[in-house]
Each structure stands twice: as structure tokens, then as C-alpha cells.
């Protein structure tokens, strides 16, 4: 399906005027942007949808270390994506999404928010992250904390606690993209 440009989320870094329609992400439309739009309209690495589909068929595009095969795949905040040997990350710049080129070392890491946890047998904890991942651990964490995870090994590298004097970035509301201190 497609979306009229006038109806696209304000967080997308694209002009409202131009072509009438724009591609729509498969899911989480308000929190993501389709990878086709990133490569064709923002980075201008491909001229049209047909060229981008050819890259997908040749398995040259990956998101968070996994090869993707769909042009409407949603890229969410802090997702890493790559074409051949060039890595990028979707970040917030003010109130709009922005693309940042990153090195190979950073491409294996991602920051996610812990949105839920559940106790399992043997005092193990299942953590549910904002990007849909789940992880079983014995670490003490609280809901609302963030974690830097290793994408390949699916383990927590560094825990970012939600406590006093911690730095935060607002992801929604009228202060979207602003940084602050708790």
C-alpha cells in the first residue's frame, strides 16, 4: 500500500510537496520509515523502486545484521542497516529522523528500551525490548531502563539505568528529539 505525502508522519525528513504518493512501512507506520524510502528518497542511492528491488534480490541490503528481502521493511529508531560495506544508523536530529554513517564496530551494537520483563524458572528473567526482541538473563534490570545490546550474540553489553542525573532523549510528544537530564 501507499500513503499520501500529506498524511506521512511529520518525523520523516521529506518534503510534504512533491509526488502524490509515497511508500508505506509494513507495520509501525508512526515509529518507522520504509527502507525503500531511505535508499531512494533520502540517501538517493537508487533512482527508483526497481533498482532497489534488484539490490534486495542480490542480497546486498541488511538490517541489524540480517539480510532483508522486502522493500517496505520498517527501519525504526537506532536500527542499523547496511548496503554492501557501508553501515548506517537511523537517529533523531531535532524533530526529524536522520541517517548517520557508522563504522563496523558500531554496526554490531544497538540501543533498545526495556518495555517488559517476566520471571521464569531458576530465577531467570525474560526481557522484552522496544524493537520486539526478547532476551533471557539473570541481570537485575527494571522496566524503563535502556540497554546497549550486541546484535549478533544477542546479549547485553551495557545497561543504561533510568535514574537521577541520567541523560535522556524524548522520542514522542512536543519535545521530540530534545535531550535532557532526569
C-alpha positions in Angstrom: 0.0 0.0 0.0 0.9 3.6 -0.4 0.5 6.7 1.6 -0.3 10.3 0.5 2.6 12.6 1.2 0.3 14.9 3.2 -0.5 12.0 5.5 3.1 10.8 6.1 4.4 11.1 9.7 6.0 14.5 10.5 9.1 12.8 11.8 10.1 11.7 8.2 12.7 14.0 6.7 10.9 14.5 3.4 9.1 17.5 1.9 5.3 17.4 2.1 5.0 18.6 -1.5 6.3 16.5 -4.5 4.9 13.3 -5.8 1.4 12.5 -4.6 2.1 9.1 -3.0 5.0 7.6 -1.0 5.6 4.0 0.1 4.3 3.0 3.5 6.1 0.8 6.0 4.7 -2.7 6.6 3.9 -2.0 10.3 4.6 0.6 13.0 4.0 3.5 10.5 4.3 6.3 13.1 7.6 5.0 14.6 9.4 3.8 11.4 10.3 4.6 7.8 10.4 2.0 5.0 13.8 1.1 3.8 12.9 1.8 0.2 12.2 5.5 1.1 15.5 5.7 2.9 17.6 4.4 -0.1 15.6 6.1 -2.8 14.4 9.4 -1.4 16.8 10.3 1.5 20.2 8.8 0.6 19.5 8.7 -3.2 21.5 5.5 -3.6 18.9 4.2 -6.0 16.8 6.0 -8.6 13.6 4.0 -8.4 11.9 1.0 -6.8 13.0 -1.4 -9.5 16.7 -0.6 -8.8 16.2 -1.1 -5.1 14.4 -4.4 -5.6 17.4 -5.6 -7.6 19.7 -4.9 -4.6 17.3 -6.9 -2.4 17.3 -9.9 -4.8 21.2 -9.8 -4.9 21.1 -9.9 -1.0 23.1 -6.7 -0.6 20.9 -4.9 2.0 20.8 -5.9 5.6 19.1 -4.6 8.7 20.6 -5.3 12.2 22.8 -7.9 10.6 20.1 -9.8 8.8 19.6 -9.8 5.1 16.1 -8.5 4.1 14.0 -9.2 1.1 11.2 -6.7 1.4 11.2 -3.1 0.2 8.6 -2.0 2.8 10.6 -3.3 5.7 10.4 -0.7 8.6 13.5 0.9 9.9 13.0 2.2 13.5 15.0 4.5 15.7 18.6 3.3 16.3 18.3 0.4 13.8 21.5 -0.3 11.8 21.3 -1.0 8.1 23.9 -1.7 5.5 24.4 -1.9 1.8 27.5 -4.0 0.9 30.3 -2.5 3.2 28.7 0.8 4.2 26.8 0.9 7.5 24.2 3.5 8.6 22.0 4.1 11.7 18.6 5.9 11.9 18.8 8.6 14.6 16.9 11.7 15.6 18.1 15.1 14.6 15.8 17.6 16.1 12.2 16.5 15.4 13.1 14.5 12.3 14.8 11.2 11.5 18.3 11.5 10.2 20.8 8.9 8.7 24.2 8.6 10.3 27.1 6.7 8.7 28.7 4.4 11.3 31.8 2.1 11.4 31.8 -1.7 11.5 32.3 -1.8 15.3 29.2 0.4 16.0 27.2 -1.6 13.5 27.1 -4.6 15.8 25.5 -2.7 18.6 22.1 -1.2 19.2 20.4 0.7 22.0 16.9 -0.6 23.0 14.5 0.2 25.7 13.3 -2.5 28.1 9.5 -2.4 28.0 8.7 -5.5 29.9 10.1 -8.4 32.0 8.8 -11.7 33.2 10.2 -14.1 35.8 10.9 -17.7 34.6 12.2 -20.8 36.3 15.5 -20.8 38.1 15.3 -17.0 38.8 15.8 -16.2 35.1 14.3 -13.1 33.7 12.9 -12.7 30.2 13.3 -9.1 29.0 11.1 -7.6 26.3 12.7 -4.8 24.2 11.1 -2.0 22.3 12.2 -3.4 18.9 10.5 -6.8 19.5 13.5 -8.7 20.7 13.4 -10.9 23.8 16.4 -12.0 26.0 16.7 -14.3 28.9 19.2 -13.1 31.6 19.9 -13.2 35.3 20.9 -9.5 35.5 18.9 -7.1 37.7 17.1 -4.6 35.5 13.9 -2.5 35.7 11.3 -1.7 33.1 12.1 1.7 31.6 15.9 1.2 31.5 17.7 1.0 28.2 20.4 -1.4 27.2 23.1 -1.5 24.6 23.0 -4.9 23.1 25.2 -6.9 20.8 23.1 -7.8 17.8 25.0 -10.9 16.7 25.3 -12.6 20.1 22.0 -11.2 21.5 23.4 -10.2 24.8 23.5 -7.0 26.9 26.8 -5.1 26.7 25.9 -2.1 28.8 22.8 -1.2 30.9 21.7 2.4 30.9 19.6 2.9 34.1 16.7 5.3 34.4 17.8 7.2 37.5 18.5 10.7 38.7 21.0 12.7 36.6 20.8 10.3 33.7 20.7 11.7 30.2 17.5 11.1 28.1 16.1 11.8 24.7 12.4 12.4 24.2 11.0 10.1 21.5 7.5 11.5 21.3 5.4 14.5 22.2 6.1 18.1 21.6 9.7 17.8 22.8 10.6 15.0 20.4 14.3 14.9 19.7 15.3 17.1 22.6 17.9 15.9 25.2 17.5 16.3 28.9 18.6 15.2 32.3 16.4 13.4 34.9 
